């Protein structure tokens, strides 16, 4: 997975994280992946995708409208 900077800060949104999807032989963003695979758009695609610290400190920012199924991805580095 690769992070494409949208701003100067460390902001991980579904548009800024990309990965290679071998099934489609293309590099896609997390946003595009869920649209292609599940057929729906994320409600708040520019919100933070990953919270490292204090994820539950602000309950207004974490609700069911912006959560989606967790995917398991095997990443190998050669």
Secondary structure as UniProt FT lines:
FT   STRAND          2..3
FT   TURN            14..16
FT   STRAND          17..21
FT   TURN            22..25
FT   STRAND          26..29
FT   HELIX           30..38
FT   TURN            43..46
FT   TURN            55..57
FT   TURN            59..61
FT   HELIX           64..66
//
